[in-house]
Amino acid sequence: MSQELKALLRSVLKEELQPVHERLERVEQTQQELQRGQKALEKSVAQIQQDVTELQVGQRALENTVAQIQQDVAQLQAGQQALQQDVAQLQAGQQALQQDVAQLQAGQQALQQDVAQLQAGQQALQQDVAQLQAGQQALQQDVAQLQAGQRALQQDVAQLQAGQQALQQDVAQLQAGQQALQQDVAQLQAGQRALQQDVAQLQAGQRALQQDVAQLQAGQQALQQDVAQLQAGQHKLENDMVLFFHPIVKIH
């Protein structure tokens, strides 16, 4: 890219300096012509002075010649002024060309900065993609843990139902063995504590899942629906527990 800019700069400089070189050549030609005219004029003045000294009789013709010489001098001065104007214009053109070159260099630096920023943005995007993939993997792990907790909860519910059946049998035999009923109640309380621990683990897994879901809001609507269904099942389980322990309270 730098070589292309250099080539472009050389072509621009060549196109910009071509008219300047042509004008310089014309100015040099004009100056040479003026110098030749001045030399010729100086020769004419010398010849006129010689004619004046030698020909006092032709004074009128000499005066006419002197007037013509004065006109030539005026034209020479006008030519010198025009030459000075051309030189000033040439200097102004050179300054404008230098400004254009400076602007071109500044544009090249800005382009390089834009390329650097684009590369930095691409690297940041790659890092964001890597973080997103890591977050997705963590989310999948949390979902797996949640599913495992749900299976454990289902097993506890099954055990609780089995314990409830055993408790109903013990209640039927309450008059025959109150001590056996107390032992069953103790076992049921231990199962309740284990169930509460499982519920606490499930809630902890649910909080971790919600944190991951908060970081990945772009793809979590389906997961939130599953969490809502799980919470509904949890509420149903709590209601079942209330109904389950309600007969026990009445018995005591």
C-alpha positions as CSV (number, residue, x, y, z in Angstrom):
1,M,0.0,0.0,0.0
2,S,2.9,2.4,0.8
3,Q,4.5,1.7,-2.7
4,E,1.1,2.5,-4.4
5,L,0.9,5.8,-2.4
6,K,4.5,6.6,-3.4
7,A,3.7,5.9,-7.1
8,L,0.6,8.0,-6.8
9,L,2.5,10.8,-5.2
10,R,5.2,10.7,-7.9
11,S,2.5,10.9,-10.6
12,V,0.8,13.8,-8.9
13,L,4.0,15.7,-8.4
14,K,5.0,15.1,-12.0
15,E,1.6,16.4,-13.2
16,E,1.7,19.4,-10.9
17,L,5.3,20.3,-11.7
18,Q,5.0,20.0,-15.5
19,P,3.2,23.3,-15.9
20,V,5.7,24.9,-13.5
21,H,8.7,23.7,-15.6
22,E,7.1,24.9,-18.8
23,R,6.5,28.4,-17.3
24,L,10.0,28.5,-16.0
25,E,11.3,27.7,-19.5
26,R,9.1,30.5,-20.9
27,V,10.3,32.9,-18.2
28,E,14.0,32.0,-19.0
29,Q,13.3,32.5,-22.7
30,T,11.7,35.9,-22.0
31,Q,14.6,36.9,-19.7
32,Q,17.1,36.0,-22.4
33,E,15.1,38.0,-25.0
34,L,15.0,40.9,-22.6
35,Q,18.8,40.6,-22.0
36,R,19.4,40.5,-25.7
37,G,17.1,43.5,-26.2
38,Q,18.8,45.3,-23.4
39,K,22.2,44.7,-25.0
40,A,20.9,45.9,-28.3
41,L,19.4,48.9,-26.6
42,E,22.7,49.7,-24.9
43,K,24.4,49.4,-28.3
44,S,21.8,51.8,-29.8
45,V,22.3,54.3,-27.0
46,A,26.0,54.2,-27.6
47,Q,25.5,54.6,-31.3
48,I,23.1,57.5,-30.6
49,Q,25.5,59.2,-28.3
50,Q,28.2,58.8,-30.9
51,D,25.8,60.3,-33.5
52,V,25.0,63.2,-31.1
53,T,28.6,64.1,-30.6
54,E,29.3,63.7,-34.3
55,L,26.1,65.1,-35.7
56,Q,24.9,68.2,-33.9
57,V,23.1,69.1,-37.1
58,G,20.8,66.0,-36.7
59,Q,19.7,66.9,-33.2
60,R,16.0,66.7,-34.0
61,A,16.4,63.2,-35.4
62,L,18.5,62.3,-32.3
63,E,15.7,63.5,-30.0
64,N,13.2,61.3,-31.8
65,T,15.6,58.4,-31.4
66,V,16.0,59.2,-27.7
67,A,12.2,59.2,-27.3
68,Q,12.0,55.8,-29.0
69,I,14.7,54.5,-26.6
70,Q,12.6,55.8,-23.7
71,Q,9.6,53.8,-24.9
72,D,11.8,50.7,-25.3
73,V,13.0,51.2,-21.7
74,A,9.4,51.5,-20.5
75,Q,8.5,48.3,-22.3
76,L,11.5,46.6,-20.7
77,Q,10.4,47.7,-17.3
78,A,6.9,46.4,-17.9
79,G,8.4,43.1,-19.1
80,Q,10.4,42.9,-15.9
81,Q,7.3,43.5,-13.8
82,A,5.5,40.7,-15.7
83,L,8.4,38.4,-15.0
84,Q,8.3,39.2,-11.3
85,Q,4.6,38.4,-11.3
86,D,5.2,35.1,-13.0
87,V,7.9,34.3,-10.4
88,A,5.4,35.1,-7.6
89,Q,2.8,32.9,-9.2
90,L,5.3,30.1,-9.5
91,Q,6.2,30.4,-5.8
92,A,2.5,30.3,-4.9
93,G,2.0,27.2,-7.0
94,Q,5.0,25.5,-5.3
95,Q,3.5,26.3,-1.8
96,A,0.1,24.9,-2.9
97,L,1.9,21.8,-4.2
98,Q,3.7,21.4,-0.8
99,Q,0.3,21.7,1.0
100,D,-1.2,19.0,-1.2
101,V,1.7,16.7,-0.5
102,A,1.3,17.4,3.3
103,Q,-2.4,16.6,3.1
104,L,-1.7,13.4,1.1
105,Q,0.8,12.3,3.8
106,A,-1.8,13.1,6.6
107,G,-4.4,11.0,4.7
108,Q,-2.0,8.1,4.5
109,Q,-1.3,8.3,8.3
110,A,-5.1,8.4,8.9
111,L,-5.6,5.4,6.7
112,Q,-2.9,3.5,8.6
113,Q,-4.6,4.4,11.9
114,D,-7.9,3.2,10.6
115,V,-6.3,-0.1,9.6
116,A,-4.8,-0.5,13.1
117,Q,-8.2,0.3,14.7
118,L,-9.9,-2.3,12.4
119,Q,-7.4,-5.0,13.4
120,A,-7.9,-4.1,17.1
121,G,-11.6,-4.3,16.7
122,Q,-11.3,-7.7,15.0
123,Q,-9.2,-9.0,17.9
124,A,-11.7,-7.7,20.4
125,L,-14.5,-9.4,18.4
126,Q,-12.6,-12.7,18.5
127,Q,-12.2,-12.4,22.3
128,D,-15.9,-11.7,22.7
129,V,-16.7,-14.8,20.6
130,A,-14.4,-16.9,22.8
131,Q,-16.0,-15.5,25.9
132,L,-19.5,-16.2,24.5
133,Q,-18.5,-19.8,23.7
134,A,-17.1,-20.2,27.2
135,G,-20.4,-18.8,28.6
136,Q,-22.4,-21.2,26.5
137,Q,-20.3,-24.2,27.8
138,A,-20.9,-23.0,31.4
139,L,-24.6,-22.7,30.7
140,Q,-24.7,-26.2,29.3
141,Q,-22.9,-27.5,32.5
142,D,-25.4,-25.6,34.7
143,V,-28.3,-27.1,32.7
144,A,-26.8,-30.6,33.1
145,Q,-26.5,-29.9,36.9
146,L,-30.1,-28.7,37.0
147,Q,-31.3,-31.8,35.2
148,A,-29.4,-34.0,37.6
149,G,-31.0,-32.1,40.5
150,Q,-34.4,-32.5,39.0
151,R,-33.8,-36.3,38.7
152,A,-32.7,-36.4,42.3
153,L,-35.8,-34.4,43.3
154,Q,-38.0,-36.9,41.4
155,Q,-36.3,-39.8,43.3
156,D,-36.9,-38.0,46.6
157,V,-40.5,-37.5,45.6
158,A,-40.8,-41.2,44.9
159,Q,-39.2,-42.0,48.2
160,L,-41.5,-39.5,49.9
161,Q,-44.5,-41.2,48.4
162,A,-43.2,-44.6,49.5
163,G,-42.7,-43.2,53.0
164,Q,-46.2,-41.7,52.9
165,Q,-47.7,-45.2,52.1
166,A,-45.6,-46.7,54.9
167,L,-46.9,-43.9,57.2
168,Q,-50.5,-44.6,56.3
169,Q,-49.9,-48.3,57.1
170,D,-48.4,-47.3,60.5
171,V,-51.3,-45.0,61.2
172,A,-53.7,-47.9,60.5
173,Q,-51.7,-49.9,63.1
174,L,-51.4,-46.9,65.5
175,Q,-53.2,-48.5,68.4
176,A,-51.0,-51.6,68.1
177,G,-47.6,-49.9,67.9
178,Q,-47.2,-46.1,68.7
179,Q,-43.5,-46.6,69.1
180,A,-43.2,-47.9,65.6
181,L,-45.1,-44.9,64.3
182,Q,-42.7,-42.6,66.1
183,Q,-39.8,-44.3,64.5
184,D,-41.4,-43.9,61.1
185,V,-42.0,-40.2,61.8
186,A,-38.3,-39.9,62.6
187,Q,-37.4,-41.5,59.3
188,L,-39.9,-39.3,57.5
189,Q,-38.3,-36.2,59.1
190,A,-34.8,-37.4,58.0
191,G,-36.2,-37.8,54.5
192,Q,-37.7,-34.3,54.8
193,R,-34.3,-32.9,55.7
194,A,-32.6,-34.7,52.8
195,L,-35.4,-33.3,50.6
196,Q,-34.8,-29.8,51.9
197,Q,-31.1,-30.2,51.2
198,D,-31.8,-31.3,47.6
199,V,-34.2,-28.4,47.2
200,A,-31.5,-26.0,48.5
201,Q,-29.0,-27.5,46.0
202,L,-31.5,-27.1,43.3
203,Q,-32.1,-23.5,44.2
204,A,-28.4,-22.8,44.2
205,G,-28.1,-24.4,40.8
206,Q,-31.1,-22.3,39.7
207,R,-29.4,-19.0,40.9
208,A,-26.2,-19.9,39.1
209,L,-28.3,-20.7,36.0
210,Q,-30.0,-17.3,36.3
211,Q,-26.6,-15.5,36.5
212,D,-25.5,-17.2,33.3
213,V,-28.8,-16.5,31.7
214,A,-28.3,-12.8,32.6
215,Q,-25.0,-12.8,30.7
216,L,-26.5,-14.6,27.7
217,Q,-29.8,-12.9,27.2
218,A,-29.7,-13.4,23.4
219,G,-30.4,-17.1,23.6
220,Q,-32.2,-17.9,26.9
221,Q,-35.9,-17.7,26.3
222,A,-36.2,-21.5,25.9
223,L,-34.2,-22.0,29.1
224,Q,-36.3,-19.5,31.1
225,Q,-39.4,-21.5,30.1
226,D,-37.8,-24.7,31.4
227,V,-36.9,-22.9,34.7
228,A,-40.5,-21.6,35.0
229,Q,-41.8,-25.2,34.5
230,L,-39.3,-26.4,37.1
231,Q,-40.5,-23.8,39.6
232,A,-44.1,-24.8,39.0
233,G,-43.1,-28.4,39.7
234,Q,-41.3,-27.2,42.9
235,H,-44.5,-25.3,44.0
236,K,-46.5,-28.4,43.3
237,L,-44.1,-30.5,45.4
238,E,-44.3,-28.0,48.3
239,N,-48.1,-28.2,48.1
240,D,-47.9,-32.0,48.1
241,M,-45.6,-31.8,51.2
242,V,-48.1,-29.6,53.0
243,L,-50.9,-32.1,52.2
244,F,-48.6,-34.9,53.3
245,F,-47.7,-33.4,56.6
246,H,-51.2,-32.1,57.3
247,P,-52.5,-35.6,58.4
248,I,-49.5,-36.0,60.7
249,V,-50.2,-32.7,62.5
250,K,-53.8,-33.8,63.0
251,I,-52.6,-37.2,64.5
252,H,-50.3,-35.4,67.0
